[in-house]
Each structure stands twice: as structure tokens, then as C-alpha cells.
Amino acid sequence: MVAIAAFFFGQEKPVKTLLTLSILGTIAMIIGSYTTGIVSVFAIISGGLCCSVMWPCIFALGVGGLGKYTSEGSAMLIMMILGAAVIPPFQGAVGDGAIGLHKSYLVAAACFAILILLAVKLRNVLNKQGLNFDEQISGGH
């Protein structure tokens, strides 16, 4: 329910949606790391739901303002999905260490926190280029 409310709060604006869902994902992972039982399970599942909505925002913001390099930037973003495959083994290694598997979800919280910084940085970079992705763009068919 919270993810749906966050999506509507984002108003189809990629920066606002990415920022909102990154904050919620960070909070969900922290709650999941420090609680037990069904609360922990639902918190961690909520983080996954936040991820599913964030990718289109990351992609749109990542290729925004690239001009003639849009196709290359798009290819790099797609290839970077494979680069994110290093996070689960890293989280597993952290979980096998001293803090345990349950607290290893703090790695995911840190990744969501990085996405918060990414959203703010991308908004500033795109605004300097004269692109405001938070403006409602109308049109279409």
C-alpha cells in the first residue's frame, strides 16, 4: 500500500519518484534489519517493490541530456545491470561475517542511500543542462 501511495506521490516525475522510493527502500531495509518475524519479511519485500518502480526512473534520468550519445548511454546502463550482480555476493560475504545474515540487509540500505544521492545529483546536473524532468510534460497521441 505504501509503495502505491509513493508512486502516486511521485506524480510520474522521475526525480521525485526515484527520491521517494529510494528513501522508502532505505527505511524498509533498516526496519527489516532490526526487526524479526513477519515485520522483517514484509519490510524486505517492500524494498524489492521499491526497486521495481525505480529502474524506469533511473533509466530515463540516466539517458536524459546525452543528445547524440543516447544510444551509447543506454547500452552502458543496460550493461551496468550485470555490474550490480556484485552486490549479492558482497552482501553474502558480509552476512557470513561477524554481523550475520539478518543485519547484512544494511548493505541494501546503503545501496538505496546511494540512489538517494544519485537522484539529487542527476536533478542538479540535468537542471544545469536546462532539462527539468520534474516539470509535467504533456502531449502524446
Protein Blocks (a to p, Z undefined) as FASTA:
>chain_A
ZZmmmmmmnnopaklmmmmmmmmmmmmmmmmmmmghjllmmmmmmmmmmmmmmmmmmmmm
mmgonlmmmmmmmmmmmmmmmmmmmmmmmmmmmmmmmnojmlmmmmmmmmmmmmmmmmmm
mmmmmmmnopafkbcceedZZ
